[in-house]
């Protein structure tokens, strides 16, 4: 492995900054294929320092998408959206809002509901719990 491919970037978090200040330790994001010897050599050659110890940790990435996009299917949501666009048009005389309202059926297909995944999960759990409660009380 080429020495310049090993180190990707320094890790700058509260924890790594306190490690740097308190114990003179540094943290780097490195190529997952690099071993400890390669990491040590790279740091020593790049920064002209003597490395005493190398510790590695594999960190899984966080789930990126925490929301879902859904089509507007409930009449109440569609009516609420139309009302908001009508109010926007009334207060601002927006030509975009006017075009959306003039071609409402086609425009409606351009809108989606952004639904936080955690909120949706909680609502589903509450609905399931409600059904279970109703079933047990019958």
N, C-alpha and C positions, 0 to 999 in steps of 0.2 A: 504494500500500500504506500502511495506517495505521501510524504510527510505533510504536504499542504492539504491533503484530503482528510486528515485525521481531525483537526480542530475545526468546528463549524462556526461557533460563536460563544462568547462568554455568557454565562447565566447571570442575569442581574435581577435578583429578587431580594426581598427584605432579609430572608434567611442567609443567602449567599453573601450579601453585603456585611451582615453582622459576623459571619465566619471570617471574612477578609479582615475586618477590623480587630476581632478578638484573638484569632488563632493563626492569622496569616495564611489561610486556606483559600483557594480559588476554585470556582466551578465553571466547567465548560460543557457545552453541548458538543458531543463528538460523534463521529461516524459509528454506527452500531456494529460494524464489522471490525473496528479497531480493538486490539487487545491492550492490556495495561502497559506492556513494554513499549508498544508503539506510541501510546498516549504520553508516557513519561519522556521518551526521546523527543517527541514533537514539542512538548512544553519546554524542555531544557534547551533545545536548539532555537526555538522561536523567541523565547524571552531571556535566554542566557542566564538561567537560574539552575540551582540544584534541587531536584525533586526528591523528597524523602519517601513519599508514599502516594499511591494512586488508589482511589476507591471509585468504583463505578456503580451506577444504578440505572436499571431500565425503567423508564417512566412511560406509561401508556398515555396516549393523547386523550384529551377530553372529547366527549361527544360534541360535535360541532353544531348540529342543528337541534335547537331546543324548541322548535315550533313546527307546526304543520300548516299547510295551505289547503283550505277547503273551499269548494264552490258554495255560493250562497243558495241555500235550498229552502230555508224557512221563510214564509211570507213576512213574518214579523221583522226579520233581518233585512229583507229586501225593501220593505216599507220604510224602515229606519234609515237605510242608506239613501233612498230616494228623497226622504224628508231633509236629510243633511245637505244633499246636493241642491235641493230647491232653496233652502235657507242660504246656502253659500251664494247661489245665483241672485237671490233677492238682495242680499247685503253688499255684494261686490260687482254685480252686473257682469259676471265672468262669462266670456263667450265659450270657454271650454265647458262650463257647467251647462250652458244653454244647449250646446251640441249633444252632450250626454243625455239631457232630458228629452231632446227632440228625437233621438234615436235610442230610446230607453232599452228596448229588448235586445238590440245588438250591443249596446254599451254594458249591459248587465253582465255579459260574458267576460268582460275585461276585469271584473272585480273578484277578489278572493278574500276569504276571511282568514286572518292570521291568528292561529290558535296555539297558545303556549302548551307544549306537550305535558308539562307537569300539571297545569290547570285542568287539561282534558282528562288526565289520569285520575285526578282527585274527584272530578265530577262523575266519572264512570264508577269509581269506588262508592261515592255517596249514593248513586242510583242503585247499585247492586245491594248496598246495605239497606236502603229503603225497601227494596223488594223482599229481602230476607226478613226484615222486621215485620212487614205486612203478612208474609207467609207464616211466620211464627205466631202472630197474634190471632190468626184465623182459626 
